[in-house]
Amino acid sequence: MLTNLHSKKGVQLVLGLFTGIIFGFLLQKGGVTEYDIILKQLLLRDFTVLKIMLTAVVTGMIGVYFLKGLGLAKLHPKAGSVGMNVIGGLLFGVGFATLGLCPGTAMGAVGSGYMDALFGGMLGMVVGAGIFAAIYPKISKTILQKGYFGDITFPELLKLNPWILVIIFSALIILILYLLEKAGL
């Protein structure tokens, strides 16, 4: 069923637009498109953002492996390396620290009418993507390949049934969410 979507690019675009709108709406309703909420998260005073992210991780992890188990979806992990993660993390971190929004919350903030997200966020993402595209040929075979680990998943790396890790990680995340709520964070 879902594997048929690979050949239907128009359906993929409409589905992507629809889920993106829902995602942005939910980010806005969760309050994470507001600069003050992000700032409080970075100052470790409000853990709304972390709670939303951890909830999404559990939901996504269970959903992906459930669909995979039913044969309705296939995993296509992107190959990675330490260099890619470090460079990506630094670029993300600088943008996040500068604007106070990540790409997803920036798009939600644009939808909520925040002009700083439109000009600072969107313009910053476009300029940053352009600069990265310009330097990519120079760094793709050097820095980005340092510590290359391929397209392996944690279950493959640890040689475990994926559901064992899904259950362990879900239990740990749910425990963290419970402790955050109990602490009033």
C-alpha positions as CSV (number, residue, x, y, z in Angstrom):
1,M,0.0,0.0,0.0
2,L,2.5,2.7,1.1
3,T,5.2,1.4,-1.1
4,N,3.1,2.4,-4.1
5,L,3.6,6.0,-3.2
6,H,7.2,5.9,-4.6
7,S,5.9,6.0,-8.1
8,K,3.2,8.7,-7.4
9,K,5.2,12.0,-7.0
10,G,2.0,14.2,-7.2
11,V,0.4,12.2,-4.4
12,Q,3.6,12.4,-2.3
13,L,3.6,16.2,-2.7
14,V,-0.1,16.6,-1.7
15,L,0.4,14.2,1.2
16,G,3.6,16.1,2.3
17,L,1.8,19.4,2.1
18,F,-1.2,18.1,4.1
19,T,0.9,16.4,6.8
20,G,3.1,19.5,7.0
21,I,0.1,21.7,7.6
22,I,-1.1,19.4,10.4
23,F,2.5,19.3,11.8
24,G,2.7,23.1,11.8
25,F,-0.7,23.4,13.4
26,L,0.2,20.9,16.2
27,L,3.5,22.7,16.8
28,Q,1.6,26.0,17.1
29,K,-1.1,24.5,19.4
30,G,1.7,23.0,21.5
31,G,3.2,26.5,21.9
32,V,6.6,25.6,20.5
33,T,6.4,28.2,17.7
34,E,6.8,30.9,20.4
35,Y,10.3,32.4,21.1
36,D,9.7,32.5,24.8
37,I,8.9,28.8,25.1
38,I,12.1,27.9,23.1
39,L,14.1,30.3,25.2
40,K,12.8,28.8,28.4
41,Q,13.6,25.3,27.1
42,L,17.2,26.4,26.4
43,L,17.4,27.9,29.9
44,L,16.0,24.6,31.3
45,R,13.0,26.3,32.8
46,D,10.2,24.9,30.5
47,F,10.4,21.4,29.0
48,T,7.4,21.7,26.7
49,V,9.7,21.3,23.6
50,L,11.5,18.3,25.0
51,K,8.2,16.6,25.9
52,I,6.8,17.2,22.4
53,M,10.0,15.8,20.8
54,L,10.1,12.8,23.0
55,T,6.5,12.0,22.5
56,A,7.1,12.3,18.7
57,V,10.1,9.9,19.0
58,V,8.0,7.2,20.8
59,T,5.1,7.6,18.4
60,G,7.3,7.6,15.3
61,M,9.4,4.7,16.5
62,I,6.3,2.5,17.2
63,G,4.5,3.6,14.0
64,V,7.5,3.0,11.7
65,Y,8.3,-0.5,13.0
66,F,4.6,-1.4,13.1
67,L,4.2,-0.4,9.4
68,K,7.5,-2.2,8.6
69,G,6.3,-5.3,10.4
70,L,3.1,-5.4,8.4
71,G,5.1,-4.9,5.2
72,L,3.5,-1.6,4.5
73,A,6.7,0.4,4.6
74,K,10.4,0.0,4.2
75,L,13.2,1.8,6.0
76,H,15.6,3.7,3.8
77,P,18.1,5.1,6.3
78,K,20.5,7.8,5.0
79,A,24.2,6.9,5.3
80,G,26.0,9.0,7.9
81,S,29.3,9.9,9.5
82,V,30.6,11.7,12.5
83,G,31.7,14.5,10.2
84,M,28.2,14.9,8.8
85,N,26.6,14.9,12.3
86,V,29.1,17.4,13.7
87,I,28.8,19.8,10.7
88,G,25.0,19.4,10.7
89,G,24.8,19.9,14.4
90,L,26.9,23.0,14.4
91,L,24.9,24.6,11.5
92,F,21.6,23.7,13.3
93,G,22.9,24.9,16.6
94,V,24.1,28.3,15.3
95,G,20.8,28.9,13.5
96,F,18.8,27.7,16.5
97,A,20.8,29.9,18.9
98,T,20.6,32.9,16.6
99,L,16.9,32.8,15.8
100,G,15.5,30.8,18.8
101,L,13.7,28.5,16.4
102,C,14.5,25.3,14.6
103,P,13.4,24.8,11.0
104,G,10.1,23.1,12.0
105,T,9.1,25.6,14.6
106,A,10.2,28.4,12.3
107,M,7.8,27.3,9.7
108,G,5.1,27.0,12.3
109,A,5.9,30.5,13.5
110,V,5.7,31.9,10.0
111,G,2.2,30.3,9.8
112,S,1.4,32.1,13.1
113,G,2.4,35.4,11.6
114,Y,5.8,36.0,13.3
115,M,7.8,38.2,10.9
116,D,11.1,37.4,12.6
117,A,10.6,33.8,11.6
118,L,9.7,34.7,8.1
119,F,12.7,37.0,7.4
120,G,15.3,35.6,9.9
121,G,14.2,32.0,9.7
122,M,13.2,31.5,6.1
123,L,15.8,33.8,4.7
124,G,18.5,32.3,7.0
125,M,17.6,28.8,5.8
126,V,17.7,29.7,2.2
127,V,21.0,31.6,2.5
128,G,22.5,28.8,4.7
129,A,21.4,26.1,2.2
130,G,23.0,28.2,-0.6
131,I,26.3,28.6,1.2
132,F,26.3,24.9,2.1
133,A,25.6,23.9,-1.5
134,A,28.4,26.1,-2.7
135,I,31.0,24.5,-0.3
136,Y,29.6,21.0,-0.5
137,P,31.9,19.8,-3.4
138,K,34.9,20.9,-1.4
139,I,33.9,19.1,1.9
140,S,31.9,16.1,0.6
141,K,34.9,13.9,0.2
142,T,36.9,15.1,3.2
143,I,35.3,16.5,6.4
144,L,31.9,15.0,5.8
145,Q,33.3,11.5,5.3
146,K,35.2,11.4,8.6
147,G,34.0,8.6,10.8
148,Y,31.7,7.1,8.1
149,F,29.3,4.5,9.5
150,G,27.0,3.9,6.5
151,D,23.3,3.4,6.5
152,I,23.0,1.1,9.5
153,T,20.2,1.3,12.1
154,F,20.6,0.7,15.9
155,P,18.9,-2.7,15.7
156,E,21.3,-3.8,12.9
157,L,24.3,-2.4,14.7
158,L,23.4,-4.2,17.9
159,K,22.1,-7.3,16.1
160,L,18.8,-7.2,18.0
161,N,15.2,-7.5,17.1
162,P,14.0,-3.9,16.5
163,W,11.1,-4.4,18.9
164,I,13.4,-5.0,21.8
165,L,14.9,-1.5,21.3
166,V,11.5,0.0,20.6
167,I,10.3,-1.3,23.9
168,I,13.4,-0.3,25.9
169,F,13.6,3.2,24.4
170,S,9.9,3.8,24.7
171,A,10.0,2.7,28.4
172,L,12.9,5.0,29.1
173,I,11.3,8.0,27.3
174,I,8.0,7.4,29.0
175,L,9.9,7.3,32.3
176,I,11.6,10.6,31.5
177,L,8.2,12.2,30.5
178,Y,6.7,11.0,33.8
179,L,9.6,12.4,35.9
180,L,9.4,15.7,34.1
181,E,5.6,16.0,34.7
182,K,6.1,14.9,38.4
183,A,8.7,17.6,38.8
184,G,6.3,20.1,37.3
185,L,8.6,20.8,34.4
